[in-house]
Amino acid sequence: MSKRLYLSLAALLIAALACNLPGGAATPPPDSGPDAAFTIAAQTVEAELTRSALAQPTTPVPDVVATATFEPTATASLTPVLSPTPTPIPCNAVSFVQDVTIPDGSSIVTGGTFTKTWRLRNTGSCTWNSSYSLVFDRGEKMGGPDTQPLAGSVSPGATVDVSVSLTAPASAGNYRGYWRLRDGAGVLFGLSTGSFWVDIKAVNPTVTPTLPPAIAFVSLTPIASGSGTVYEPAAGQGIPSSILAGDTGSNHLARGYMSFDIAALAGKTITNATLDLSGCSVVRNPFSNLAGIWVGEVEFSLPLSQSAYNISGTGIQLLNAAPGSPISVTARVQTRVNASSPRFQIRLHPAGPSNGDSLADYISCGSPTLNITYQP
């Protein structure tokens, strides 16, 4: 409310009060009294207030709307925990455990036979039985079968050793053959990565040089008790230790004997044996005068006695001249060795009768040798 309005109201109020003081000339209306002036003044003030209010511009009062401000509340985010869905196990499944034989890269001689064995595990839900089989898939077959039944029963989770007989190729090189399993319905199955395999390296056989057998050599000389000369009985002579073959000045025949001790050669293999008579000397010409000198093999008991004169023997070689080259007796010595005979015995004798010229014709062997090579 303005200052002017208040002053006007105050003046009216004072005037009203003055009219009611004693000694005033005006006579109040019949309904006037002491309160009438106050009523009139109040009505005047009210009217002024109304006029003033109407004269004031109306300013709209905005509605005050209380707006609630909400702070965001953290809400826990709950992630549902899902139970994993079990993966179905197939009927037929297999896993590799180990190579029992022939690991990858094994060297096998070309053309050589071998047995490959895998250890496998049944990771399926079906039991393997005799209707299941090992089947060649691809690669190098190595002489294996097209199919081979499994032996026995293999439950899920159990292992089994599966073997197949193979042959390495004839040519050197690296080879691999792939194999699978097949059920009774003809369904093939293998590892999760495919077929299992056998992997080898075929190699040419190593040529081992054949060494000549060990050789031993022995040179034997006649033993005294089994060597000497036996004359025909009519000569009436003893048995000298010298070895002669021919006739005497009294036209009696003489036969020479020699024995070699071969007992130490028992069980041995004789590779060569020769009789060396190159040290023998010749008196006159027993070869033409007595039809030659026989070299033969005989058997007689020791000590040498007159009884040995007429024993039979086997001719080895007829000498028509003084011996030069050694005479081969390999087979004969081996025969005696095989028979476990302790001696090899030789006789020299004229091929014909005495020529009756009363002149001695003979061959004299003072140092014959039997030379033997053998495998010890």
C-alpha positions in Angstrom: 0.0 0.0 0.0 1.4 3.5 -0.9 2.3 6.2 1.6 -0.3 8.6 0.2 -3.1 6.2 1.0 -2.0 5.9 4.5 -2.0 9.7 5.0 -5.5 10.0 3.5 -6.9 7.4 5.9 -5.3 9.1 8.8 -6.8 12.5 7.9 -10.2 11.0 7.6 -9.9 9.3 11.0 -8.9 12.6 12.7 -11.8 14.5 11.1 -14.2 11.9 12.3 -12.9 12.2 15.8 -13.1 16.0 15.7 -16.8 16.0 14.9 -17.6 14.1 18.0 -15.8 16.5 20.4 -18.0 18.7 22.8 -19.1 22.1 21.6 -19.5 21.0 18.0 -22.4 22.8 16.1 -23.7 19.9 14.2 -26.4 17.7 15.5 -25.8 14.1 14.8 -28.4 12.1 13.1 -30.6 10.1 15.2 -28.9 6.9 14.6 -25.4 8.4 15.2 -23.7 7.6 18.3 -20.2 7.3 19.5 -19.5 4.3 17.4 -21.0 5.7 14.3 -18.0 7.7 13.4 -15.8 4.6 13.8 -18.1 2.7 11.6 -18.0 5.3 8.9 -14.2 5.6 9.1 -13.9 1.8 8.9 -16.1 1.7 5.9 -14.2 4.5 4.3 -10.9 2.7 4.9 -12.3 -0.6 3.5 -13.6 1.2 0.4 -10.2 2.8 -0.2 -8.5 -0.5 0.3 -10.8 -2.1 -2.3 -10.2 0.7 -4.8 -6.5 0.5 -4.3 -6.5 -3.2 -4.7 -8.4 -3.0 -7.9 -6.1 -0.3 -9.2 -3.0 -2.5 -8.6 -2.0 -4.7 -11.6 -2.7 -8.3 -11.0 0.5 -10.4 -11.0 -0.2 -14.1 -11.4 1.4 -16.2 -8.7 2.8 -19.2 -10.2 1.8 -22.5 -8.8 4.6 -24.0 -6.9 4.9 -27.6 -7.7 7.1 -29.6 -5.4 9.4 -31.7 -7.5 10.9 -34.7 -5.8 14.5 -35.3 -6.8 15.4 -39.0 -6.7 19.0 -40.1 -6.4 19.7 -43.3 -8.5 19.9 -46.3 -6.3 22.5 -48.9 -7.2 20.7 -52.1 -8.2 22.6 -55.3 -8.0 22.7 -57.1 -11.3 22.1 -60.8 -10.8 23.5 -63.0 -13.6 21.7 -66.3 -13.7 23.9 -69.4 -13.2 23.0 -71.9 -15.9 23.8 -75.6 -15.5 25.9 -76.9 -18.5 24.0 -79.0 -20.9 25.7 -82.4 -21.0 27.2 -83.3 -24.4 25.8 -86.6 -25.6 28.4 -89.4 -25.9 28.4 -91.1 -29.3 28.0 -94.8 -29.6 31.3 -95.3 -31.4 34.4 -93.2 -30.3 38.0 -94.1 -29.8 41.1 -92.3 -28.5 44.8 -93.2 -28.9 46.7 -94.2 -25.7 50.1 -95.3 -26.9 52.2 -97.2 -29.5 52.9 -100.5 -27.8 55.3 -101.6 -30.6 56.9 -99.8 -33.6 56.9 -96.1 -32.6 56.7 -93.6 -35.4 59.8 -93.5 -37.5 61.0 -97.0 -36.5 63.6 -98.5 -38.9 62.6 -101.8 -40.5 64.7 -103.8 -42.9 63.2 -103.8 -46.4 61.0 -106.8 -46.8 61.1 -107.5 -43.1 58.0 -108.6 -41.3 56.8 -106.9 -38.1 53.8 -106.6 -35.8 52.3 -103.1 -35.1 50.3 -102.8 -31.9 48.3 -99.7 -30.9 46.7 -99.3 -27.4 43.3 -97.7 -27.9 40.5 -96.6 -25.5 36.8 -97.0 -26.1 35.5 -93.5 -25.4 32.0 -94.2 -26.8 28.9 -95.5 -25.1 28.8 -98.8 -27.0 30.7 -102.0 -26.2 33.0 -103.2 -28.9 32.6 -106.9 -29.6 33.7 -109.4 -32.3 31.5 -107.7 -34.9 33.9 -104.7 -34.7 37.0 -104.8 -36.8 40.3 -103.0 -37.7 40.1 -101.7 -41.3 42.8 -100.4 -43.6 41.9 -96.8 -44.6 44.6 -95.4 -46.9 48.3 -94.9 -47.5 50.8 -97.8 -47.5 49.1 -101.1 -46.8 52.4 -102.9 -46.1 51.0 -106.3 -46.9 48.3 -105.9 -44.2 44.7 -107.3 -44.4 41.8 -105.3 -45.7 40.0 -106.0 -42.4 40.7 -107.9 -39.2 38.1 -108.6 -36.5 38.8 -107.4 -33.0 39.3 -110.0 -30.3 37.1 -110.1 -27.2 34.9 -107.4 -25.8 35.9 -103.8 -24.9 33.5 -101.9 -22.6 33.2 -98.1 -22.6 36.2 -96.5 -20.9 38.3 -99.7 -21.3 41.5 -100.0 -23.3 42.5 -102.7 -25.8 45.7 -103.6 -27.7 45.0 -103.9 -31.4 47.7 -105.7 -33.5 48.3 -106.3 -37.2 51.1 -108.2 -39.0 52.8 -106.1 -41.7 55.7 -106.3 -44.1 58.1 -103.4 -44.9 58.1 -102.4 -48.5 60.9 -103.8 -50.7 62.4 -100.3 -51.4 64.0 -98.1 -48.9 62.0 -95.0 -47.8 59.5 -93.6 -45.4 56.0 -95.2 -45.4 52.8 -94.5 -43.5 49.5 -96.5 -43.5 46.2 -95.3 -42.0 43.7 -97.5 -40.2 40.2 -97.1 -38.6 37.7 -99.2 -36.7 34.3 -100.4 -38.1 31.3 -101.5 -36.2 29.0 -104.4 -37.0 26.8 -102.1 -39.1 29.7 -101.1 -41.3 30.1 -97.6 -39.8 33.7 -96.5 -39.8 35.1 -94.4 -37.0 38.5 -93.2 -35.8 40.2 -90.7 -33.6 38.8 -87.2 -33.1 41.5 -86.1 -35.6 40.9 -88.9 -38.0 42.6 -92.3 -38.6 45.4 -93.7 -36.5 48.5 -94.9 -38.3 51.7 -96.9 -38.5 54.8 -95.0 -39.6 58.1 -96.7 -40.5 61.4 -96.1 -42.3 62.3 -99.0 -44.6 66.1 -99.4 -44.7 68.3 -101.6 -46.8 69.9 -104.4 -44.8 73.4 -103.7 -43.5 75.9 -105.8 -45.4 78.2 -107.3 -42.8 81.4 -108.4 -44.3 82.0 -112.1 -43.8 85.3 -112.6 -42.2 87.2 -115.7 -43.1 87.1 -118.2 -40.3 90.0 -118.3 -37.9 92.6 -120.6 -39.2 95.1 -122.7 -37.3 98.0 -124.5 -38.8 99.9 -127.5 -37.6 102.8 -129.5 -39.2 103.1 -133.0 -37.9 106.0 -135.5 -38.2 105.7 -139.2 -37.9 105.5 -140.7 -34.4 108.4 -143.1 -33.8 106.3 -146.1 -32.5 104.2 -146.1 -35.6 106.8 -145.4 -38.3 109.5 -147.5 -39.9 110.1 -150.2 -42.6 108.6 -153.7 -42.7 110.3 -156.2 -45.0 108.6 -159.2 -46.6 108.7 -162.1 -44.2 111.2 -164.1 -46.3 113.8 -161.3 -45.7 114.0 -162.2 -42.1 114.8 -158.7 -41.0 113.7 -156.6 -38.2 111.9 -153.2 -38.3 114.2 -150.3 -38.6 113.0 -146.7 -37.8 114.0 -145.5 -41.3 111.2 -145.4 -43.8 112.1 -147.2 -47.1 110.0 -148.4 -50.0 111.5 -150.6 -52.9 113.7 -153.7 -53.0 116.9 -154.8 -51.5 120.1 -156.2 -52.9 118.8 -159.6 -52.0 115.7 -158.9 -54.1 113.3 -158.6 -51.1 110.6 -156.0 -51.0 110.4 -153.3 -48.4 107.4 -151.2 -47.4 107.6 -147.9 -45.5 105.0 -146.9 -42.8 104.4 -143.6 -41.1 101.8 -142.5 -38.4 100.8 -139.0 -37.6 99.0 -138.0 -34.3 95.8 -136.1 -35.1 94.1 -136.6 -31.7 94.2 -132.9 -31.0 92.1 -132.2 -34.1 89.0 -133.9 -32.9 85.9 -132.0 -33.7 87.8 -129.5 -35.9 87.0 -128.5 -39.5 90.0 -129.3 -41.8 90.4 -126.7 -44.4 93.5 -128.2 -46.0 95.9 -131.1 -45.4 98.9 -132.2 -47.5 101.5 -134.9 -47.3 104.9 -133.5 -48.1 107.4 -136.1 -49.3 109.7 -133.6 -51.0 112.5 -134.5 -48.5 112.6 -138.1 -49.6 115.7 -139.4 -51.5 115.9 -141.9 -54.3 118.4 -144.8 -54.7 118.7 -146.0 -58.3 115.3 -146.1 -60.1 112.4 -147.7 -58.2 109.9 -146.0 -60.4 110.8 -147.8 -63.6 112.4 -150.9 -62.1 109.5 -151.6 -59.7 106.6 -150.1 -61.7 106.5 -147.1 -59.4 105.8 -146.4 -55.7 102.3 -146.3 -54.3 101.4 -143.8 -51.7 98.3 -145.1 -49.8 96.3 -144.9 -46.6 96.2 -147.8 -44.2 95.2 -148.5 -40.6 97.4 -150.5 -38.3 98.0 -151.0 -34.6 100.9 -149.6 -32.7 103.6 -150.4 -32.3 104.5 -151.2 -35.9 105.0 -154.9 -36.4 105.5 -157.5 -39.1 101.7 -158.0 -39.2 101.3 -154.7 -40.9 103.1 -155.9 -44.1 100.1 -157.5 -45.7 97.3 -155.3 -44.5 95.0 -153.8 -47.2 95.0 -150.1 -47.9 93.7 -147.5 -50.3 95.9 -146.0 -52.9 96.2 -142.2 -53.0 98.8 -141.5 -55.6 101.3 -143.6 -57.7 104.7 -142.0 -57.9 106.5 -142.3 -61.2 109.2 -139.9 -60.2 110.7 -138.3 -57.1 107.9 -136.5 -55.3 108.0 -132.7 -55.6 104.6 -131.1 -54.9 102.7 -132.0 -51.7 100.0 -134.6 -52.0 96.5 -133.5 -51.0 94.9 -135.6 -48.3 92.3 -133.1 -46.9 89.3 -135.3 -47.3 91.0 -138.3 -45.9 92.2 -136.4 -42.8 88.7 -134.9 -42.2 87.2 -138.4 -42.4 89.6 -139.7 -39.7 88.9 -136.6 -37.6 85.2 -137.1 -37.9 85.6 -140.7 -36.8 87.6 -139.6 -33.8 90.6 -141.6 -35.0 93.8 -140.5 -33.1 96.1 -141.2 -36.1 96.4 -140.7 -39.8 98.6 -143.5 -41.3 100.4 -143.7 -44.6 102.2 -146.6 -46.4 104.7 -146.5 -49.3 105.2 -149.7 -51.3 106.5 -150.9 -54.7 103.7 -151.2 -57.3 105.4 -154.3 -58.7 107.7 -157.2 -57.7 111.4 -157.0 -57.4 113.2 -157.0 -60.7 115.7 -159.6 -59.4 118.8 -157.7 -60.4 120.2 -158.0 -56.9 120.5 -154.2 -56.8 118.6 -152.1 -54.3 116.1 -149.7 -55.8 114.1 -147.6 -53.3 112.9 -144.3 -52.0 114.0 -143.2 -48.5 111.9 -140.6 -46.5 113.7 -139.3 -43.5 111.6 -136.2 -42.8 108.0 -136.5 -44.3 105.4 -134.0 -42.8 101.7 -133.8 -42.7 100.7 -130.1 -42.9 97.1 -129.3 -41.8 95.2 -126.0 -41.6 91.9 -126.1 -39.7 89.3 -123.9 -37.9 90.0 -124.0 -34.2 
